[in-house]
């Protein structure tokens, strides 16, 4: 009952012009781009906070 990998891959074809490809790429962009922007902003804020903490510690 188990399909071998070779049999499964023989029926698999990549087609970038398939019907759902554009929709899938749009959905991916709409869900991942905001997350990437938020993560970048978080990292930037953490770096600035770290620099402020270092300055406070060095002044003490």
N, CA, C and O atoms as a GROMACS GRO file, in nm:
protein
  240
    1UNK      N    1   0.080  -0.120   0.000
    1UNK     CA    2   0.000   0.000   0.000
    1UNK      C    3   0.085   0.127   0.000
    1UNK      O    4   0.034   0.236  -0.026
    2UNK      N    5   0.210   0.112   0.028
    2UNK     CA    6   0.297   0.228   0.038
    2UNK      C    7   0.354   0.262  -0.100
    2UNK      O    8   0.408   0.176  -0.169
    3UNK      N    9   0.341   0.389  -0.139
    3UNK     CA   10   0.397   0.432  -0.268
    3UNK      C   11   0.545   0.460  -0.252
    3UNK      O   12   0.588   0.527  -0.158
    4UNK      N   13   0.621   0.408  -0.343
    4UNK     CA   14   0.763   0.438  -0.337
    4UNK      C   15   0.787   0.582  -0.380
    4UNK      O   16   0.705   0.642  -0.450
    5UNK      N   17   0.898   0.635  -0.338
    5UNK     CA   18   0.930   0.774  -0.371
    5UNK      C   19   0.942   0.792  -0.522
    5UNK      O   20   0.900   0.894  -0.576
    6UNK      N   21   0.999   0.696  -0.587
    6UNK     CA   22   1.019   0.706  -0.732
    6UNK      C   23   0.885   0.713  -0.805
    6UNK      O   24   0.871   0.792  -0.899
    7UNK      N   25   0.786   0.634  -0.764
    7UNK     CA   26   0.655   0.637  -0.829
    7UNK      C   27   0.586   0.770  -0.805
    7UNK      O   28   0.526   0.827  -0.897
    8UNK      N   29   0.596   0.821  -0.682
    8UNK     CA   30   0.532   0.949  -0.650
    8UNK      C   31   0.595   1.062  -0.730
    8UNK      O   32   0.524   1.148  -0.783
    9UNK      N   33   0.727   1.062  -0.741
    9UNK     CA   34   0.795   1.170  -0.811
    9UNK      C   35   0.774   1.162  -0.962
    9UNK      O   36   0.783   1.265  -1.030
   10UNK      N   37   0.747   1.046  -1.016
   10UNK     CA   38   0.729   1.037  -1.161
   10UNK      C   39   0.601   1.107  -1.206
   10UNK      O   40   0.593   1.154  -1.320
   11UNK      N   41   0.501   1.116  -1.119
   11UNK     CA   42   0.377   1.185  -1.154
   11UNK      C   43   0.378   1.332  -1.118
   11UNK      O   44   0.280   1.402  -1.142
   12UNK      N   45   0.486   1.380  -1.061
   12UNK     CA   46   0.495   1.518  -1.014
   12UNK      C   47   0.562   1.605  -1.119
   12UNK      O   48   0.675   1.578  -1.160
   13UNK      N   49   0.492   1.709  -1.164
   13UNK     CA   50   0.550   1.800  -1.262
   13UNK      C   51   0.542   1.942  -1.208
   13UNK      O   52   0.439   1.983  -1.155
   14UNK      N   53   0.650   2.016  -1.221
   14UNK     CA   54   0.650   2.156  -1.181
   14UNK      C   55   0.600   2.240  -1.298
   14UNK      O   56   0.648   2.227  -1.410
   15UNK      N   57   0.504   2.326  -1.270
   15UNK     CA   58   0.452   2.413  -1.374
   15UNK      C   59   0.427   2.550  -1.312
   15UNK      O   60   0.331   2.567  -1.237
   16UNK      N   61   0.514   2.646  -1.342
   16UNK     CA   62   0.497   2.779  -1.283
   16UNK      C   63   0.381   2.854  -1.346
   16UNK      O   64   0.343   2.960  -1.296
   17UNK      N   65   0.325   2.803  -1.452
   17UNK     CA   66   0.212   2.868  -1.518
   17UNK      C   67   0.080   2.802  -1.482
   17UNK      O   68  -0.020   2.825  -1.549
   18UNK      N   69   0.079   2.722  -1.378
   18UNK     CA   70  -0.044   2.655  -1.337
   18UNK      C   71  -0.143   2.758  -1.283
   18UNK      O   72  -0.105   2.870  -1.251
   19UNK      N   73  -0.270   2.721  -1.274
   19UNK     CA   74  -0.375   2.814  -1.235
   19UNK      C   75  -0.352   2.876  -1.098
   19UNK      O   76  -0.369   2.997  -1.082
   20UNK      N   77  -0.316   2.797  -1.000
   20UNK     CA   78  -0.307   2.846  -0.863
   20UNK      C   79  -0.175   2.909  -0.825
   20UNK      O   80  -0.161   2.958  -0.713
   21UNK      N   81  -0.078   2.910  -0.914
   21UNK     CA   82   0.055   2.959  -0.879
   21UNK      C   83   0.054   3.107  -0.844
   21UNK      O   84   0.112   3.146  -0.742
   22UNK      N   85  -0.010   3.189  -0.924
   22UNK     CA   86  -0.017   3.333  -0.897
   22UNK      C   87  -0.088   3.362  -0.766
   22UNK      O   88  -0.043   3.445  -0.687
   23UNK      N   89  -0.199   3.292  -0.744
   23UNK     CA   90  -0.273   3.309  -0.620
   23UNK      C   91  -0.189   3.267  -0.500
   23UNK      O   92  -0.188   3.335  -0.398
   24UNK      N   93  -0.119   3.156  -0.513
   24UNK     CA   94  -0.036   3.106  -0.403
   24UNK      C   95   0.077   3.204  -0.372
   24UNK      O   96   0.107   3.228  -0.256
   25UNK      N   97   0.138   3.261  -0.474
   25UNK     CA   98   0.245   3.359  -0.453
   25UNK      C   99   0.192   3.487  -0.388
   25UNK      O  100   0.258   3.545  -0.302
   26UNK      N  101   0.072   3.532  -0.430
   26UNK     CA  102   0.011   3.649  -0.368
   26UNK      C  103  -0.021   3.623  -0.222
   26UNK      O  104   0.005   3.707  -0.135
   27UNK      N  105  -0.076   3.507  -0.194
   27UNK     CA  106  -0.110   3.470  -0.057
   27UNK      C  107   0.016   3.463   0.028
   27UNK      O  108   0.017   3.509   0.142
   28UNK      N  109   0.121   3.404  -0.028
   28UNK     CA  110   0.248   3.395   0.044
   28UNK      C  111   0.302   3.535   0.075
   28UNK      O  112   0.346   3.560   0.187
   29UNK      N  113   0.300   3.624  -0.022
   29UNK     CA  114   0.351   3.760  -0.002
   29UNK      C  115   0.267   3.835   0.102
   29UNK      O  116   0.322   3.903   0.188
   30UNK      N  117   0.136   3.823   0.093
   30UNK     CA  118   0.049   3.894   0.186
   30UNK      C  119   0.064   3.844   0.330
   30UNK      O  120   0.041   3.920   0.424
   31UNK      N  121   0.102   3.720   0.346
   31UNK     CA  122   0.115   3.666   0.482
   31UNK      C  123   0.257   3.679   0.536
   31UNK      O  124   0.275   3.690   0.657
   32UNK      N  125   0.357   3.678   0.451
   32UNK     CA  126   0.495   3.676   0.499
   32UNK      C  127   0.562   3.812   0.503
   32UNK      O  128   0.647   3.835   0.588
   33UNK      N  129   0.527   3.903   0.414
   33UNK     CA  130   0.591   4.034   0.411
   33UNK      C  131   0.563   4.113   0.539
   33UNK      O  132   0.657   4.169   0.595
   34UNK      N  133   0.439   4.119   0.588
   34UNK     CA  134   0.417   4.191   0.714
   34UNK      C  135   0.495   4.131   0.831
   34UNK      O  136   0.542   4.204   0.918
   35UNK      N  137   0.507   4.001   0.835
   35UNK     CA  138   0.583   3.934   0.941
   35UNK      C  139   0.730   3.973   0.931
   35UNK      O  140   0.795   3.998   1.033
   36UNK      N  141   0.783   3.978   0.811
   36UNK     CA  142   0.923   4.016   0.791
   36UNK      C  143   0.947   4.162   0.832
   36UNK      O  144   1.050   4.193   0.892
   37UNK      N  145   0.853   4.249   0.801
   37UNK     CA  146   0.867   4.390   0.840
   37UNK      C  147   0.866   4.403   0.992
   37UNK      O  148   0.948   4.475   1.048
   38UNK      N  149   0.774   4.334   1.059
   38UNK     CA  150   0.764   4.339   1.204
   38UNK      C  151   0.892   4.284   1.269
   38UNK      O  152   0.943   4.342   1.364
   39UNK      N  153   0.941   4.174   1.217
   39UNK     CA  154   1.062   4.114   1.272
   39UNK      C  155   1.182   4.207   1.256
   39UNK      O  156   1.263   4.221   1.347
   40UNK      N  157   1.193   4.270   1.140
   40UNK     CA  158   1.302   4.365   1.117
   40UNK      C  159   1.294   4.482   1.214
   40UNK      O  160   1.395   4.525   1.269
   41UNK      N  161   1.173   4.534   1.236
   41UNK     CA  162   1.155   4.644   1.330
   41UNK      C  163   1.190   4.600   1.473
   41UNK      O  164   1.254   4.674   1.547
   42UNK      N  165   1.148   4.478   1.511
   42UNK     CA  166   1.180   4.426   1.645
   42UNK      C  167   1.331   4.414   1.664
   42UNK      O  168   1.384   4.453   1.769
   43UNK      N  169   1.401   4.363   1.565
   43UNK     CA  170   1.546   4.348   1.574
   43UNK      C  171   1.612   4.484   1.587
   43UNK      O  172   1.705   4.503   1.666
   44UNK      N  173   1.564   4.581   1.507
   44UNK     CA  174   1.620   4.716   1.512
   44UNK      C  175   1.600   4.777   1.650
   44UNK      O  176   1.691   4.839   1.705
   45UNK      N  177   1.481   4.760   1.707
   45UNK     CA  178   1.453   4.816   1.841
   45UNK      C  179   1.539   4.747   1.947
   45UNK      O  180   1.588   4.813   2.039
   46UNK      N  181   1.558   4.615   1.934
   46UNK     CA  182   1.642   4.543   2.031
   46UNK      C  183   1.786   4.592   2.025
   46UNK      O  184   1.852   4.606   2.128
   47UNK      N  185   1.835   4.618   1.904
   47UNK     CA  186   1.972   4.668   1.891
   47UNK      C  187   1.986   4.804   1.958
   47UNK      O  188   2.084   4.828   2.029
   48UNK      N  189   1.890   4.893   1.936
   48UNK     CA  190   1.895   5.025   1.998
   48UNK      C  191   1.885   5.015   2.150
   48UNK      O  192   1.955   5.087   2.221
   49UNK      N  193   1.798   4.927   2.199
   49UNK     CA  194   1.784   4.908   2.343
   49UNK      C  195   1.913   4.853   2.401
   49UNK      O  196   1.954   4.894   2.510
   50UNK      N  197   1.977   4.761   2.331
   50UNK     CA  198   2.104   4.706   2.377
   50UNK      C  199   2.213   4.812   2.384
   50UNK      O  200   2.294   4.812   2.478
   51UNK      N  201   2.215   4.900   2.287
   51UNK     CA  202   2.315   5.008   2.287
   51UNK      C  203   2.292   5.103   2.405
   51UNK      O  204   2.388   5.147   2.468
   52UNK      N  205   2.166   5.134   2.435
   52UNK     CA  206   2.134   5.222   2.548
   52UNK      C  207   2.175   5.156   2.679
   52UNK      O  208   2.230   5.221   2.768
   53UNK      N  209   2.148   5.026   2.692
   53UNK     CA  210   2.184   4.954   2.814
   53UNK      C  211   2.336   4.952   2.833
   53UNK      O  212   2.385   4.969   2.944
   54UNK      N  213   2.410   4.931   2.724
   54UNK     CA  214   2.556   4.930   2.733
   54UNK      C  215   2.608   5.066   2.777
   54UNK      O  216   2.701   5.074   2.858
   55UNK      N  217   2.548   5.173   2.724
   55UNK     CA  218   2.592   5.307   2.761
   55UNK      C  219   2.564   5.335   2.909
   55UNK      O  220   2.646   5.396   2.977
   56UNK      N  221   2.450   5.291   2.957
   56UNK     CA  222   2.415   5.312   3.098
   56UNK      C  223   2.511   5.233   3.188
   56UNK      O  224   2.557   5.284   3.290
   57UNK      N  225   2.541   5.109   3.149
   57UNK     CA  226   2.631   5.026   3.230
   57UNK      C  227   2.771   5.085   3.230
   57UNK      O  228   2.836   5.086   3.334
   58UNK      N  229   2.817   5.135   3.117
   58UNK     CA  230   2.952   5.192   3.109
   58UNK      C  231   2.963   5.320   3.190
   58UNK      O  232   3.069   5.350   3.244
   59UNK      N  233   2.855   5.397   3.199
   59UNK     CA  234   2.857   5.521   3.274
   59UNK      C  235   2.857   5.496   3.424
   59UNK      O  236   2.905   5.580   3.501
   60UNK      N  237   2.804   5.384   3.467
   60UNK     CA  238   2.796   5.354   3.612
   60UNK      C  239   2.929   5.321   3.671
   60UNK      O  240   2.939   5.294   3.791
   0.00000   0.00000   0.00000
